[in-house]
Amino acid sequence: MQRTLSIIKPDAVSRGLAGAVLAMIQDSGLTVVAMKMIHMSKAQAEGFYHVHKARPFFADLTAFMCSGPVVVSILEGDDAIARYRTLMGATNPANAEEGTIRKRYALDIEKNSVHGSDAPETAAFETAYFFSNLEIVG
Ligand code: CMP
């Protein structure tokens, strides 16, 4: 069993797509063990994406991520990190495969609808960034 952090980003939440994205997640067999809707401050978005601090897109990315509510959740399952990344599709939706969340809903590389942890170490940091143990079921 493995856990990963999912964020349904402001572009998807604002278009009323949170339910549709969650349905794709649950249809894939991943289990939601924690979930909430939050509206991040700039400082909270910068802390979450600190590994990208030196990237040219950092300012735009963090401004976008605090531009509206997001739905954060923890997904659990065998190989959950890789399975969720496959379900999300490529970071740039222009390269995303059919049947993926980003192919279906993402607008561009920034407004790409969803985030998922990319490794066990980042999943541990990211799940703890948003959730305490008391908020995780199962
Ligand atoms: P995410 O999986 O949330 O991780 C970092 C995010 O930076 C990524 O999704 C993209 O939405 C965003 N981003 C914006 N511009 C770029 C870029 N040129 N290359 C990679 N990621 C980018």
Boltz pocket constraint, residues with backbone or C-beta under 6 A from the ligand:
constraints:
  - pocket:
      binder: B
      contacts: [[A, 52], [A, 57], [A, 61], [A, 91], [A, 108], [A, 109], [A, 110], [A, 111], [A, 112], [A, 114], [A, 115], [A, 116]]
      max_distance: 6.0
